[in-house]
Amino acid sequence: MVALILGILFVLFAVYSVIPVSWGLQWWQDVLLMLKGGIPILAALVGLIAVFIGIADIKDKIEAKKEEDEEESEETENGE
């Protein structure tokens, strides 16, 4: 219940801080500036995560191929 009330208060504060009226905080330009500066940083972080996931995927495929080759060689040895 406390989380719900706090969530509602934070949403109301966010709306109050960016609405373009004389009695509001009028932080919309500051919010836009922060978003413009944060998007390249976020894109770089997402890109790094994607690179790490890609490297891990390639390693997994190589390991799976090695295990498959080992299984084939064991089957041919047992069959002969």
Secondary structure, 3 states (H helix, E strand, C coil): CHHHHHHHHHHHHHHHHHCCCCCCCCCHHHHHHHHHHHHHHHHHHHHHHHHHHHHHHHHHHHHHHHHHHHHHHHHHHHHC
